[in-house]
Amino acid sequence: MKEPKIAIYIRLSMADEDTGKSKKESNSIVNQRNFIHRFLDNHAELSKSPQTEFVDDGFSGTNTDRPAFQDMIRQIREGRFNVCITKDFSRFSRDYIEIGDYLECVFPFLRVRYISINDGYDSNEYKGTTGGLEMVMQNIVYAAYSKDLSIKGVTGKIQSWKKGRRAGGAPAYGYMADPCQKAMDIIDPEAAAVVRKIFDLAIGGMKVGRIAQTLNNEKILTPSAYYQMKHPESKKYCNLSEIKRWDYTSVQKILKRYTYTGASVGHLTKLVVPCSKSSVRVKKEDQIIIPGMHEAIVTEEEYEAAQKVIKKTGNTQPAQTVYPLKSLVFCGNCGRHMTKIKSAGIPRFKCTHGRHDRGSICNKVSSLLEEELEKIVFEAIQSMIRLVDDKQIRPKLSQAKKKAVIQSNQQSVTVLQGRVETLKREKLKIYEKYCVGELDKGTYISEKRKLDGEIAESEKSIQMNKEESGKLAGAASDPDSELETAISLYKKEDHLTSDMVRAFIEKIIVYQEEKIGIKWRFYDCFSGEEDEENIGRKR
């Protein structure tokens, strides 16, 4: 066996006991760490092997959507670890189907040894066999426990809501936790003044988009920026863009929040089944609304008057579509995705993050017609193909680059798999709406057909990424193989396709003064080339 390289995985969920109120890590995390290290210190084969910890504090074991877990699995797939150890099966996962998949398929394929200390399980002792009925029953018990815990957790929240208490989470913008009663809220004067201003503007007849523009002009902090200012130690909102601006959605969210009338509002959504991620909106008559539980910022009459502004502007969500440059066009100012919009019926790409902020540089970034940008990108790709075919440039694709491409494909597969799961949840939601009569049969079939098409396209892309990675991993050390493969696939294409763009390009960046840049996937394959090439101007 190769030298053991050990990945230690530790997990604590919000539902677990946590007595370390003043500590950065809970005692449960510390206990797991000490328990595992004592085991390793007394294990002759593993005691001197390199060890790396992966810790998820505050994450449920009913799914694998945990940052440290995903990071560990990614590194295991890359071959950085060949041993994985946990205190028990439940720390790794409480889903018996999922953990069975890892124990019987994933880890054996990757030649990874898995050890669950409390369960007395070491995969080296089960080579060529399963873990037996005892292990299966144990994992079923873990899954049943999680579902029971989920039901009890929801029941506990419902009881809190019925008492008018906040059941977890931060107070609504405009309020803060009462230091004397943690589950109750009191007015936050600074934020409440902003909420009051928004309602006053709406009652005065100002449209939602114009309200957002006014707040940006006055340089008023958004709810997320305000929260980060008040809680600099918190990780909440840390993944959002550094450029924070009020927009239609953020203003509308405040105007629709009934909490500002002084009512406690709970049970807005419910899980489709216990422990699942899929949730559905609860009908208003089934929500738990207890009036007069805290100080109001607006009256009932003012709240209803503000709703009329929202109804006038509408709240329709655009359908998700797939097009060649989807998710690849970025603003050269803020770095965020540009949105495809229709102006006079003609689709174009525009950065909408400065829409309600006249002073934003994003407003100066070029707005490009979709047809024009696709033409520029297609010509750029064809130019690259011609240069390689004519031997005017010599690819220099290294093994390191080949590995990077495989990793990139794996990341793409992960994103696409997430997209497939999201679409499947959408299918479930529209089916539920159909069952309760919120959608007629024709609309349901139409939306289902559209979602099925997107799922099929995503699954096709997943398969293509996997096949490409397999070819690269199994190919001999040929520095030109990846680029040559892409060129052979697309040199005869007469129009731009989504797969073609993703084979050659990482991102397209639109700057001020009508400049366009492309970041190639093969930028380090060409002698003397920059990693981002200015390829043209708006025509």
Secondary structure, DSSP 8 states (H G I E B T S, - for coil): -----EEEEEEE-TTS----TTSSS-HHHHHHHHHHHHHHHT-TTTTTS-EEEEEEES--SSSS--HHHHHHHHHHHTTS-SEEEESSHHHH-S-HHHHHHIIIIIHHHHT-EEEETTTTEEGGGGTTS--HHHHHHHHHHHHHHHHHHHHHHHHHHHHHHHTT---SS---TTEEE-SSSTTSEEE-HHHHHHHHHHHHHHHTT--HHHHHHHHHHTT---HHHHHHHH-TT--TTTTS-SS----HHHHHHHHT-GGGGT-EEE--EEESSTT-S-EEE--GGGSEEETTSS--SS-HHHHHHHHHHHHHH----------TTTTTEEETTT--B-EEEEETTEEEEE--TTTT-TT-GGGGS--EEHHHHHHHHHHHHHHHHHHHHTTSS-----HHHHHHHHHHHHHHHHHHHHHHHHHHHHHHHHHHHHHTTSS-HHHHHHHHHHHHHHHHHHHHHHHHHHHHHHHHHHS-S-TTHHHHHHHHHHTT-SS--HHHHHHHEEEEEE-STTEEEEEETTGGGSTT--SSEEEEE--
